[in-house]
Amino acid sequence: MGIKGKLNLDDYQATMPVTNELAQKPPYYYRNMRMMFVTYRTDEDAAAHWLPDALELDEPALVTIIIAHYGFSTFGPYNEAMMAIRARLNGELVTYYPALFTDNEAPLAAGREIWGWPKKLAKISISDESEVMMGTVERPVGNRLLTATMRNVSPVEPHDFVLTTNVSLKVIPCATDSKRPALAQLIGSNLELVPHVGSNGIPDLWSGPGSVCFDAPSAIDPWYKLPVREVVGCYSGTFDAVLGHGKILKEL
């Protein structure tokens, strides 16, 4: 008689592989997060096509492109780019993320496995030249998908920089030839961004003019399908944060 396996459910580690996890369970800690936010008005019908039917589009249709460099995290340092759509769930204002890019495998795997963040690998950068702050995304390298720029002009009070619950669509495909996924859930999470404060007492949180454009329309990563009609706000800042567990908002 063969030797029976000894690995049971209670022995599983937080993420796959369950015997040598790629990332530990939440919370994850962040320091020196340099982030840029460009919010623009887009076409209602285009945004609705990227929104799960359990959510309602908040009008006017607003999209925010976020480019970030995380100087320290318990995933290690990395860069990230996010697309967010303003929506409502049961009347509550939320932020839905249909697409993200990162350049580090640990937050990619943990983000997809735990919260269902739809992350892919890409080349992401934030840089400064003269008075202009610029964020870019390339995928593959050499094919620039988007460019965001802004100029920091006016300090912003933290209470005027309001974040809503983040919502992601967690989907686990079925291993069989099924029309339905094995799992489909709307997951909610909250990330409180705490801005750094200068020696003069002014938070490192700024607004100013800016723009975003989709440089090379890609059928593989079609962010351009949510076109820029009008930029309505640009912010940047340096933050610390803690990312904890999420919650299941809805089974689909």
Buried (B, 14 or more C-beta within 10 A) or exposed (E): EEEEEEEEEEEEBBBBEEEEBBBBEBEBEBBBBBBBBBBBBBBEEBBBEBBBEBBBBBEEBBBBBBBBBBEEBBBEBBBBBBBBBBBBBEEEEBBBBBBBBBBBBBBBBBBBBBBBBBBBEBBBBBEEEEEEBBBBBBBEEEBBBBBBBBBBEEBBEBEEBEEBBBBBBBBEEEEEEEEEEEEBBBBBBEBEBBBBEEEEEEBBBBBBEBEBEBBEEBEEBEBBBBBBBEBEBBBBBBBBBBBEEBEEBBEB
